Amino acid sequence: MLAGALIPVRGAGQDPTRLGREAPDCAHVPGLAALDQVSRAHAELYWHAGRLYVADTDSVNGTYVDGLRISRPAQLWPGGHRLRLADDPEGVDVTVVELDEYGAPL
């Protein structure tokens, strides 16, 4: 969930889900395009070996997991880790939510 909008993460073996101001996967997120602190192509989410990872895509203001700027892919799930795009007051928190088969949060 990014700025209150759900962004489905593609399954294992598919293209990563891209996060950023101009990322097609985020086109429906209200107000995201106006946040200069978030890069046009900021980060990617992808599955590997049953775990969800985030990778920064050379963003200017960084991608943070549990408050630490990452320089290589970091595991997000399982584990309930916190993800943030840009570490300043205008940055964006991203919440990873597991959904059931009906699309309801578990």
N, C-alpha and C positions, 0 to 999 in steps of 0.2 A: 504494500500500500504506500503510495507516494502522494503527499499533499491531499490525502483523503480519497484518492482514486486507486482502484485496483489495477494492477498491471500483471497479467498472467505471465508466469515464467515458462518458457518452452521446455519440453521434456528432454531427457537425455538423448544425445545423438543429433539434436536439432541445433539450428543457429542460436547463439546466445541472445538473451533479451537485453536490449540496449537501453540505457538510461541517459538522459540528457535533454537539453533545451530543444534540440532539433532531431532527437531520436524518434523515428516513426512509432515505436512502442509507447512513447509518452505523449503523443500528439493530443490525446484527450485529457491530459492533466491540466486543470485550470490554473492559470497564472505561471506555470513553469517557464514558458518561453520568455517571460519578462525578468527572470532572475539571472542577472549577469554572473553571479558567483558560481552558478552551475554551468559547466562547459557544454558546448553543443553536443558533443559525444563524450560523456563523462565516465561512464562505467558500464560493465557488462555483468549479467547474472547468468550462470550456467550450472548444469548438473554434471558431476563426475563421481562415479562409484557410489551412487546413492546419497551424495552430499551436495548441498547448494553452495556455490562459491561466487564471490564477487571479485572482479579484476578492474583496477583503475585503467582508463585508456588515455593516459598522459594528460589528465585534466590539469588545469592551472591551479585550482584551489584544493585539490586532493579528494580522496575517498577515505573515509574513516570507519573502522570497525572497532567498537567498544572504546571509542575515543582516541585510537591510535591511527595515524596515517599509514596506509598500506603502500608498499612498493612492489608487492607480488600478490597473486591471488590469495584470498583469505576465505576460510569456511564461515558460512553464515548459519546453515542448518544441517543437522540438528544442533541445538545449543542455545537458541534464543539470543544470538549476538545482535548488537545495535549497529545499524548502518546509517551513515550520514554522508551526504554529498556536500562538500565544502564546510570547513570548520569556522564559521563566523555567524553572526546573528541572522544573516540572510541565507544560510545553508538550509538544506532540506533533509529531514529525517525520513528514512524509509523503514517501514515495518514489514517484516516477513510474516505472512499469515498463511497457515495451512488450511485448506478448504476441504470439506467433505465432497462426496460425489454430486451433491445438489448445489454447491457453491457457497455453503454456509461455513463461517469460521469454526474450527474445532476448538 
